[in-house]
Structure formats: structure tokens, C-alpha cells
Amino acid sequence: MTSISVVALNTFREAVRDRVLYNLVLFALVMMAAAILVGQISLDIEQIVIVNLGLSAISIIGLFIAVFMGVGLVYKEMEKRTLYALLAKPVRRWEFLLGKYAGLLLTLIVNTAAMASGLFLALLYVKHSLDHSDLYLLIAVYFILLKLALVVALALLFSCFTTPFLAILFTCGIYVAGLFAPELRSLQGPKLSPAVAAFLRRLSYALPNFENFNVMALAAHGKPIPHSLILHNTLYAILYCGIVLFVASAIFARRNLK
């Protein structure tokens, strides 16, 4: 655990020093400021507009950070030759991967918290006060973090055996496919053979179901989010990330780094 924490903290420090993160967070805060302006010209739907645009900004910016920084976690260390010096020390390869994952996840948590604070400030500016229904925004932000944890795990997996460009394509492809996982299970048509339908149904269960983490509409309208969904999404994200990180560690352990 000491090795993992050291790698995680170093990864977090490197990410914080990266100016791209500051630019992305600034862009998200600007989007929330724009949401206030848009909300003011929208009759009686200021809160809905601000919440939808704010949560969308948090999700999109988080995805950019997760994908573009996640695919470079391993490649960057190999390119700078720092990985070889690190692995020469008493640090196992799986500890290195988990440390990198934890470091980027910590970066996402900090940046998401900053953007969520901006969203709450925007709501406070418009409503002049916050009520109990606004707490559901915290659950929506929590679900975004769970989704980003899955994306980081996938990006880290692909970065273990391919180039950053291909890793970005694979990660984005799985993310888009995961958004439509529920539709794949019920996909039917006259030109769709039973074998293809069965394959798509099995594939939908293998893909990460990102649609389960989308509670933006509920949060925007101040509707309660079921506790069962919170528990289900938490356990689902933990299990899926664990499987992906296990596969990534197995691949990275067998990779020839010479």
C-alpha cells in the first residue's frame, strides 16, 4: 500500500502541475456562468437550465481529463524512461498501475469538487438560497465520478498494450457503446437475425452500462433518486473497475518493457 500511495501522490502532483487541467476547469466554470445567463432568459426554468448545463459541463470536462490523461499514464512514463527506474525499486507492476489509477482518480475528484462548487454557487446566485432538493445534485455528481472511474480504468487498460491514439479510440468507442447498452438488449428488426440479436444482447452485458449513471433529469427537477440505484451503481462501478484493473495488471505484467 505504501508503494501505491507514493505513485498515486506523484501522479496527482504531476496532474495538478499540468496547465491543461486548470484550463478545463476554467472552461467548465465559464459554462456554468453562461448557464446563469441562459437561465435568466428562460421563463421559469432557470434552475433546470443551470443544473443541466452545469452537470453536462462537469461530465464532459471530466471525460476529457479521464480519457486524454488516462491513456498517457503508462505511455508517458515509458517515453520519459522513468518507468524503468521506478520498477527497478521494490515496486511491483500492479502496484504501479493501481497507484497511477488512484492518482488520476484523486485528480478527478478534486477537479469535480471544484466544478460542483461552481455549480452550487451558480444556483445560489439565482435562487438566493438552497433547499433539500438541491442535495440530489450531490448524488448526480457522485454518479459522474463513478462513471469517470470506469472510464479511467478502461483508458488505463488500453494504455497497457497499445498506442495513446488507439487507446483513445478504443476508450471513446466503448464509452459511446456503453451509453446504448440498454438499447442493444432489446434491439429487434426484420433484418436482424436471431444470432446477431443474441450476440448484441450478450455484448450489452459485457459493456459498461453508462446510462445507469445518468440522473441529470431527476436532479434538475429536484426529484429523489432511489437509494437502491445508489447502492447498485456503487457496487457495479467497484466490481467493473476491479475486473478491468485486474485484466490491465495481468497484461502489463506480461508486457516486455525492453
Buried (B, 14 or more C-beta within 10 A) or exposed (E): EEBBBBBBBBBBEBBEEBEEBEEBBEBBBEBBBBBBEBBEEBEEEBBBBBBBBBBBBBBBBBBBBBBBBBBBBBBBBEEEEEBEEBBEEEBEBBBBBBBBBBBBBBBBBBBBEBBBEBBBBBBEEBEEEEEEEBEBBEBBBBBBBBBBBBBBBBBBBBBBBBEBEEBBBBBBEBBEBBBBBEEBBEBEEEEEEEEEBEEBEEEBEEBBBBEBBBBBEBBBEBEEBEEEBBEEBEEBBEEBBEEBBEEBBEBBEEEEEE
